Amino acid sequence: MNPIETILQAFPAIILDGAMATELERRGCDLRDPLWSAKVLLEAPELIRQVHADYFAAGADVAITASYQASFEGFARRGLGPDEAAALMARSVRLAAEARDDLWADPAARAGRPRPLVAASVGPYGAVLHDGSEYRGDYGLSEEDLVAFHRPRMAVLAAAGADLLACETIPCLAEARAIARLLPEFPGVWAWVSFSARDGAHISHGEPMAACAALLDAHPQVAAVGVNCTAPEHIAGLIAAARGATTKPIVVYPNSGEVYRAADGSWGGEGSCAAFAEQARAWRAAGARLIGGCCRTTPEHIRALAAWARL
């Protein structure tokens, strides 16, 4: 059964977790590496598990795994063979599931909330390039190329025991089509598809958000459609565009509101927990049913969001 619909039958909204990579950096990890957060699967997996645990404790109903940057190609460049790479991807799911199961073993932690889900992150092809192209989508690849890239990683993650796949930060419609084509190869597997966006109406490559939502509306294994890793000021418009084209639940998990400075790899601007939580309240009113955070959001952001979402 669709795990998202199961929760939404009993609760008005699903609270997602926040950032993984920037939270690991906040805790002292050096992620200046093409593997980004997947590097920590190799070096300090217990820290990933702790981040998941902290998000669950803050109120998250979903943990998104640390597999966004994990790929056979990326691990091969570090000298790891296919079996080792697949084991690390499966580890990302296991770490989140262990954190969830630890929480759920405490009867007091169950009150007023659903049993949390584990969503295996399927990052875009651009994440492997490590050049920011997940915010452009100008890959120069065919849809067939993208199918071939995503198939083996989706196969590993689909078999690893996650409740669903989080196909996230997708910048172009061609990549969404490739993912949608692959899902029937994994019967019984559910996924959400969330896009990176350039403004309140268009995804990063320029296609209308409405067209993206319409493409996925009829797909039986797509459980939700939306946006992530996008500036908060664009979210209301993107929700409206998606709602006009699909009956599926809308998922949104934007960045904190801070702005990334590519020149020196730093962040600037405002990203307060209270401001984020108030914006999230407006996104819920606009029709989003799954709400969380992406870059630079923390367990404190999710706790502030949960404070009103659980009322």
N, C-alpha and C positions, 0 to 999 in steps of 0.2 A: 504494500500500500504506500502511496505517496507520503513520505514522512513529514513534509511541510504541511500538507492538507490535514494530516492527522492532528498536528499541534494547533493549526488555525481553527479547527472545529471546536476547540476548547478554550483558546486564548485569542485575544484580539490582535496580538502582534507577536512576532518572534524577535528576540534580541540577539543580534550577532555579536561576536567578539570585536576587538579592535586590531590595531596593527601588530604584526609579528616582527618584521625586520627592524623597524625603528624602535620597537620596544626592546628587542635584543641589544640594539646599540645603546639605548638608554641604560641598560644593565651592564654595559662595559664591553660588549662584543665588537670586534673590528670586522665589519662586513665589506671592507674595500676589497672585493673579490668578485669575479664573474659568477660564482655560485651564490652570492648574496646570503640570504638566510639559510639556504641549503647547506652552506659551509658548516653551520652549527650542528647539523645532523651528524656530521663526521666528528666534530671536535668536542661538543658539549651537549649531547642530546638531553641530558637531565635539565638543562636550563630551558629548553623548549617546552618540556613537560611542565615546568614550574610556571611559565608564562600562560600556558593553557589553564592550569589550575587557578591562577590568579584571575583570569577572565571569567571562569565559571563561578568563582567566589564572588565576583563583582555582579553577577546576575546574567551572564551570557547563556543563551539557549543553544548556541552553535559554536563549535571551535572549528576554525579553518586551518588546515594543516600547513606545516612548513615545507610544502612541496612545490610552491609557486615557481621557484627557480630550478627545481630538480628536473633533470632530463638525462637521457642516456648520452647525448652529445656533450653536455656540460661535464658530467662525471668522467667521461672518456678523456677529456682534456686534462683531468687530474690523475689519469692513469688507472682508473677503475673500470673493470670489465662490466659487461651487461648484468651478470648475476649480482655483483656487488652494488651496482646502481639500483637494480630492482629492490634489493634488500633495504637500501636506504630510503627509497620511496615508501616501501611498506612500513618502515620504522616511523616515518612521519605520521602515519595513520595510527599506529600502535601507541605512540606517545600521547596523542590527543585522547584516544579511547581510554587509556589508563587513567589520565587525569579526570575524565568524565566519570569513570567507574568508581574512583576513589570518592568523588563528591557524592555520588548516588548511594554509596554504602552508608552514609550518615542520614538517618531518617529525618533529622531536623533540617537538613539541607533541601529536602524535597518539597517542603511546604510552599504552596502557591506557585509552583513552576512545573513545566513539563520536564521529562527526562531529556537532557541535552543531546544534541546530534553532533556527529563528526562529519564535516564536509571536507573532502580531499581536494586541495587546491590544484587546479589545472591552469597554470599560467599560459599566456600567449606565446607564440613563437618568438616574438620580439624580446621577451624576457631572457631568452637564451643568448641573444645577440649582445645583451648588456650594453646597448648604445641608445636607449631611450625610445626605440622604435615601437614599443608597446603603446606609446602615446602618439604615434603617427600612422602605423599600419602600412607603411610603404615598403613592404617586404620584397617585392619583385618575384613572388612565388605564385604558382597556380593553386587553385583549390585542391587539385590532386596532390600537390607537394605538401600542403598543409594537412591533408588527411593522413599522408604517410608519416609526417612528423608526429602528430598527436596520437596515432593508433597505439604504439607500444606502451607509451606512458599511461594512457587512459586504461589500457588493459591491466597493467600492474595495479593502479589505484582502484579500479573497479573490483579487483579481486582481493583487495587488502582489508576489507571489512568496514569501510566507511559507510555511513548512512546515505550519502549522496556525494556527487561531484560539484565542486564550486569552480565552474569555468569562468575565470575572472580576468578583468582588465583587458577584455577583447577589444582591439581598436578598429576592426574593419568587418564589414558584413561578410566578406569571403571566408574569414576565419570562423565566424559563427556558423556559416553554412557547412563548413568542413566538420565542425564539432557535431552539428545536428545530424549529418550523414553518418557519423560514427556511432552514435548512441544505440541504434538498433543492433549493432554487433554485440552489445552487452545487455541482454534482456534482463529486465528487473532492476536496472540501474537508473536512478533519477539524477537530474542535474539542474542547477540553475545556471543561467548565462548572464553575466553582467559585463557591461561595456565601459571602457574609458571614454570620456566625452570632452569635447572642446568648448562647448557652450550649452545653453539651455535647450537646444533642439537637435544637436548633431553629435554623433560619436567622433572619435579622434580623427578617423580617416575622412570624415565629411558626410557620411551617409546619414539621413534623418533617423533619429531615434525611433520615430513611429514606424519606419520601414523595417527596422531591426526587430521591434516587438511583433510586428505583423508576420514576419518570416517565421518566428518561433511559436506563434500562437497555436498553430495546429499540431505541433509536435507533441506526441503523447508522453514522452519521457522528460520534457522540460518542465520542471516544477515551478519555476519562477523566472522572471526576466527583470533586468534593471541595470544599475550603474554602480561603479566603485572607482576608487582612486581618482576622484574628480573634485573640483572645488565646490564647497558647500553652496555657494550662491547659484550654481546651475541646477541644483537638484530638483527644486520645485517644478521648473519648466520641463525637465526630463521625465519626471513622474507623470505630468499631464500628457506629454507626448506618448508615453508608453501606455497609459490607461486608455487612451483613445484608440489603441490598436490591438489590445489583448485583454482577455479576461483572466489571465494568469496573475498570481500574486506578484506585486512589485517589490523588488529587493533593492535597497540603497545602502551603501556604506562608503561615504565620501571621506576625503582627508579632513584633518582637524580644522583647517582654515588657515594654517600657516602656508607660506609660499616657499617652494624649493629654489635655492639659488644654485644653478648648475655650475657656475664658474668656480665655486669653492666647495660645493657639496654641502652647504649649510641650509638651515631653515630660518625664516624670519616671519614676523607678523603675529597676529593674534590667534590663539588656539585654545582658549579657556574651556574647561569642562562644562561650566554652567552655560556658556554661550552655545556650545555644541548641543547640549541637551535640549535647550530651548528651540534650536533649529530642528532637531529631530522630532520634537513635538509637532512642529508645523508640517514636516514630511509625512508623519503619520496621518495628520488631518487631511493632507492632500491625497492620501490613498496608498502610501507604502505600507506593506504588511511585515516586511523583514527589514530591520534597521540596525546598523552597527557602524563601525568606523574603519578607516583604512589608515594611510600613512600619518604618523605622529599622534594618533589616538592611543590611549592607554587604558588600563583597567579603571582608572578614575573617571575617564570619559564614559565608559560603559556603566559604571556604578551610578553616575548622575543620570544617564538615560533610563536605567532600570528603575530609578526612584519614582518616576512618573508612569513608566510603561506598565508597571506591575499594579498600579492602583485600580 
